């Protein structure tokens, strides 16, 4: 049986935490930020943990993570 291939786009976007959860960055942080409030931009800066229902699909794309 050959090795499974990793979806490279998903590998660049998601990381695994020590407890096995999937960590992701926030959207809407690349351009047209002048109309966005400073508080909203600050809250989008960090990363967050995905919900289990969404992380299940990501784990299929990343078999060796």
Backbone as CSV, one residue per row, in Angstrom:
resi,resn,N_x,N_y,N_z,CA_x,CA_y,CA_z,C_x,C_y,C_z
1,UNK,0.847,-1.185,0.000,0.000,0.000,0.000,0.890,1.246,0.000
2,UNK,0.698,2.168,-0.945,1.537,3.372,-0.980,1.157,4.339,0.137
3,UNK,2.082,5.253,0.379,1.818,6.272,1.387,0.706,7.208,0.912
4,UNK,-0.051,7.745,1.864,-1.096,8.711,1.526,-0.456,10.080,1.334
5,UNK,-0.998,10.855,0.400,-0.466,12.183,0.143,-1.157,13.207,1.037
6,UNK,-0.367,14.165,1.491,-0.879,15.269,2.284,-1.319,16.385,1.357
7,UNK,-2.467,16.996,1.639,-2.912,18.181,0.893,-2.048,19.355,1.334
8,UNK,-1.192,19.820,0.447,-0.177,20.801,0.831,-0.793,22.150,1.229
9,UNK,-1.921,22.520,0.639,-2.565,23.769,1.032,-3.048,23.720,2.471
10,UNK,-3.559,22.567,2.871,-4.016,22.405,4.259,-2.832,22.349,5.223
11,UNK,-1.732,21.762,4.784,-0.555,21.656,5.645,0.021,23.030,5.971
12,UNK,-0.130,23.981,5.061,0.376,25.335,5.295,-0.554,26.146,6.185
13,UNK,-1.818,25.756,6.275,-2.799,26.555,7.004,-3.094,26.058,8.411
14,UNK,-2.883,24.792,8.686,-3.298,24.211,9.959,-2.119,23.574,10.683
15,UNK,-2.158,23.642,12.017,-1.158,23.010,12.862,-1.892,22.186,13.920
16,UNK,-1.203,21.212,14.465,-1.774,20.371,15.505,-1.229,20.810,16.864
17,UNK,-2.093,20.885,17.863,-1.658,21.227,19.210,-1.180,19.969,19.927
18,UNK,-0.637,20.139,21.112,-0.133,19.003,21.879,-1.259,18.067,22.307
19,UNK,-2.459,18.604,22.477,-3.583,17.766,22.889,-4.291,17.119,21.703
20,UNK,-3.821,17.393,20.467,-4.386,16.756,19.283,-5.435,17.569,18.563
21,UNK,-5.697,18.789,19.027,-6.677,19.632,18.353,-6.011,20.357,17.182
22,UNK,-6.821,20.905,16.286,-6.310,21.598,15.109,-6.385,23.103,15.338
23,UNK,-5.266,23.786,15.105,-5.168,25.228,15.284,-5.198,25.897,13.918
24,UNK,-5.886,27.047,13.830,-5.998,27.758,12.562,-5.888,29.255,12.793
25,UNK,-5.595,29.976,11.724,-5.573,31.426,11.777,-6.930,31.997,11.417
26,UNK,-7.096,33.281,11.630,-8.353,33.946,11.320,-8.357,34.439,9.872
27,UNK,-9.541,34.560,9.308,-9.718,35.131,7.975,-9.897,36.644,8.080
28,UNK,-9.978,37.306,6.938,-10.256,38.746,6.833,-9.147,39.602,7.442
29,UNK,-7.880,39.241,7.222,-6.780,40.024,7.787,-5.783,40.481,6.733
30,UNK,-6.119,40.363,5.442,-5.092,40.618,4.432,-5.163,42.015,3.808
31,UNK,-6.339,42.526,3.501,-6.419,43.842,2.852,-7.765,44.483,3.156
32,UNK,-7.886,45.761,2.773,-9.052,46.612,3.059,-9.318,46.633,4.569
33,UNK,-8.279,46.990,5.328,-8.384,47.000,6.786,-8.717,48.384,7.345
34,UNK,-8.815,49.388,6.485,-9.037,50.749,6.987,-10.442,50.922,7.543
35,UNK,-11.412,50.204,6.983,-12.785,50.342,7.479,-13.052,49.493,8.709
36,UNK,-12.101,48.643,9.085,-12.272,47.742,10.229,-11.772,48.431,11.496
37,UNK,-12.444,48.236,12.587,-12.039,48.876,13.834,-10.740,48.251,14.360
38,UNK,-10.025,49.017,15.152,-8.764,48.545,15.716,-8.985,47.344,16.621
39,UNK,-10.074,47.351,17.361,-10.378,46.234,18.258,-10.597,44.947,17.473
40,UNK,-11.311,45.047,16.362,-11.571,43.852,15.561,-10.286,43.308,14.932
41,UNK,-9.448,44.201,14.436,-8.183,43.767,13.845,-7.289,43.114,14.897
42,UNK,-7.298,43.635,16.092,-6.487,43.086,17.178,-6.963,41.691,17.565
43,UNK,-8.271,41.488,17.592,-8.818,40.179,17.949,-8.605,39.147,16.857
44,UNK,-8.478,39.573,15.608,-8.229,38.646,14.508,-6.756,38.244,14.407
45,UNK,-5.906,38.906,15.154,-4.466,38.708,15.019,-4.012,37.319,15.458
46,UNK,-4.553,36.803,16.523,-4.099,35.526,17.057,-4.701,34.345,16.325
47,UNK,-4.361,33.162,16.800,-4.921,31.945,16.213,-5.980,31.379,17.153
48,UNK,-6.741,30.416,16.655,-7.810,29.816,17.446,-7.867,28.323,17.154
49,UNK,-8.578,27.600,17.998,-8.721,26.153,17.841,-10.012,25.872,17.090
50,UNK,-9.953,24.946,16.145,-11.127,24.608,15.346,-12.116,23.783,16.154
51,UNK,-13.381,23.846,15.769,-14.393,22.988,16.365,-14.181,21.561,15.861
52,UNK,-14.614,20.596,16.652,-14.376,19.190,16.319,-15.047,18.771,15.022
53,UNK,-16.232,19.327,14.741,-16.941,18.940,13.517,-16.192,19.405,12.270
54,UNK,-15.508,20.556,12.337,-14.730,21.035,11.199,-13.347,20.387,11.150
55,UNK,-12.795,20.083,12.303,-11.456,19.508,12.356,-11.422,18.098,11.786
56,UNK,-12.555,17.417,11.782,-12.608,16.055,11.246,-12.246,16.049,9.757
57,UNK,-12.720,17.036,9.010,-12.409,17.119,7.580,-10.946,17.466,7.352
58,UNK,-10.390,18.299,8.211,-8.995,18.690,8.069,-8.076,17.501,8.369
59,UNK,-8.439,16.698,9.343,-7.609,15.535,9.686,-7.540,14.528,8.550
60,UNK,-8.590,14.503,7.705,-8.550,13.614,6.538,-7.559,14.121,5.497
61,UNK,-7.397,15.444,5.402,-6.459,16.025,4.450,-5.018,15.915,4.923
62,UNK,-4.825,15.758,6.229,-3.488,15.707,6.814,-3.294,14.360,7.525
63,UNK,-3.024,13.296,6.794,-2.979,11.975,7.422,-1.818,11.778,8.383
64,UNK,-0.728,12.533,8.242,0.454,12.292,9.066,0.721,13.409,10.050
65,UNK,-0.259,14.229,10.334,-0.080,15.320,11.298,-0.365,14.822,12.705
